[in-house]
């Protein structure tokens, strides 16, 4: 979000969390009054937050019906990943040019710890993986790029909202891919960092499309 009132920022963050956690019923129109009461925040900050969340692609407006949590399809997920290929490829390149940060080093250490375990906690691995991507964008020192990434990350989370669990084999592969990206950043090899990021995202897209498709076909 742009520079706005702190109450609007608070409303935005809390409503976004409700959207991504599934706390808001996607089949029911958003009620400003009910949200304001639930969050104990005035209706004006809630209204502004709803406008921002609509711009960010997490809510959609249906004429004559109201505003709803947006339902993202497999096609949406593919589009999100295609944009991520461009954005995160550049982020990896810039991070390699500028060198690893302390946050990236910590994430790499956590990933090495996971890689050495006989069993992997999928949720923990995904959390550390997201932390790695967030640290990567912070390393670019480009606030506009970081904001674009945060919006895409939220949309990605919404697209995968109803999917619980993930393939262990893919999780292990993703851990190693993150470490390969870090190795290229640490070596200041910008071209290799970018290509390894592209490979990582391509593999992630393929796995997610297969997983979501199989999930959607279940009775």
N, C-alpha and C positions, 0 to 999 in steps of 0.2 A: 504493500500500500504506500501511497505518497504520504508526505508529512501532514498528519491530521491530528485532531484532538485526541488526547490519551484515552478518553472514554470510548471513542470510536475504534481505536486500535484494540482496546480490551474487548469490545463487543465483537469485532472482526475475529480475533484469535479464538474466543470462546465458541462462537457460532461455527467457525471452521472446524474446530475440534469435534463439535457435535455432529457435523456433516460426515467427517471422515470416520468417526467411531460408530456411525449408524444410529446415533441417538435420535436423529430426526427422521420421521417416517417419510420415505420418498413418495408415498402415494397421497400424502396430505399437503395441502397448500400451507406455505409458511405464514404464520401469524405474528406480525410485529408486536402486537399487544402481549401475546402469550410468551414470546421470547423475552420481551422486556421484563415481564413479571418473573420469569424463571431465572434470568440472569441478574435481576435487581439493578437494571440499568435503564435509563430513560429511552423513550421510543425514538428520539432523534438519532442517537448513536447507533441504535439497532438498525434503523432505516438506512443510514449511511453504510453500515457494515454489509447489509444485504445488497446494496448497489455494488459495492466493491467485490463481493463474492460472486455476483452475477458476471461482472467484467472478467473475473479470474476463471470463469468457466465451471464453477462448482454449483451454481444455481442457474435455473432457466426460467424465463417468464413465458407463461402460456396465456394468450389473450383471452379475456373473459373468465379465466379460471384462477389465476394467481401465480405465485412464484413457488417453484418446487426444487427439491434437490435434483440435480441433473443426473440422468441415467446414462452412463457411458458404455458404449458398445465395444466389440472387438475392433471395429474400424477405428474408433476413437483411440483405443490403446495403441494400435499400429501408428496412427498419426503422431501421438505423443512420443513414441519411441523414435520416429523419423526425425522429429525436431531435436530430441535428445542427442541423436547421432551428431548433428551439427554443433549443438551447444556444448555438449560435454567433450566432444573431440577437441574443440578450441580450448576448453578449460584445461584439459590434460596437457595440451601443447604449451599454454601459458605457464602452468604450474611447473613444467619441466624447465622452461626458460628461466623462471625466477627461483627455482630450487624448493626442496621440501620444507614445509613448516613443521613446527613442533606438533601441531595437531595431526598432521599426516603421519609423522613418525610414530605417534602414539597409536593411531589406527592400525598402522602396519604391524606394530608389536602385538596388538590384540588379534589381528588376523593370523599372525604366525602361531600364536597360542592356540587358536581354533584349529589351524591346519595340523597341529601336532596331536590333537585329541582323537581317541578311537571312536567316540560318538560325538555328534555335533547337535547343539541346540539350534534348530532352524530359525526360530524367532530371534535369538541372540545374534546369530550370524547375519541375519537381515538387518538388524539394528546397527551393528557395527559397519555393515556395508553402506547403509545410508549415511552414517557418520563420516565414512571415508569420502563419499561423494560431496557431502557438505563441506568437509575440510578442503577438498580439492578446489571447490569454487571460492572458498575464502582465500586460498593461496593465489588465486588470480588477481586479487585486490581490485576486482571490477564489480562494483555494487549493482550496476544495472544487470550484468550477466547473472549475478547471484539471485537477484529478485526474479528474473525469468525462470531460473532453475527451480526456485521455491514454488512458483506457480505450477510448473509442470509436475513437480513432485506431488503436490496436492492432487492434481488431476489424475496422476498415475495411481495414487492411493485410493481415490474414489472409484476408478475403473476396476480395481482389485478388491474392493471393499468386502464383497461377499465370499471371497476365496479364503479358505482357512487351510493352512498347511502348505507345504511346498516339497518338491522332490529333494531327498537327501543328496543324491548324486549331483544335481544341479547346484545345490548349496555348496558342496565341496569344490566344485569346479569354479564357482563364482569367487570363493575365497582365494584360490590360486590366481585367478585373473586379476583380482584387485592387487595382489602382491606383485604380479608382473607389471602392472601399470605403475605401482610405486617404485619398482626397481628402475624403470625407464626414467621416472621423474628424478630419482636420486642420482642417476647417471647423467642427468641434464640432457637426455636424448629426446628432444621434443617430437621428432617425427615418429619415433618408436612409441612414445607415450600416447600420441594421438591414435596410431593404428591399433594399439592394444586396447584402447578405450572403445574404438569402433567394433573390434572383435567381441569385446565383453558385452556391449549393448546388443549386438546382433544375436549372440547366443541367448541373452536374457529375453529378448523379444520372442525368439522361437520357442523357448521353454514356456513362457507365460501364455502365448497364444494357444499352445497345445494344452496347457493345464486348464486355462479358462474354458476352452472349447469342451474339454472332457467334463468339466464341472457343470457346464450349462446343459450337457446332454443327459445328466443324471436325472432319474425320475423324481 
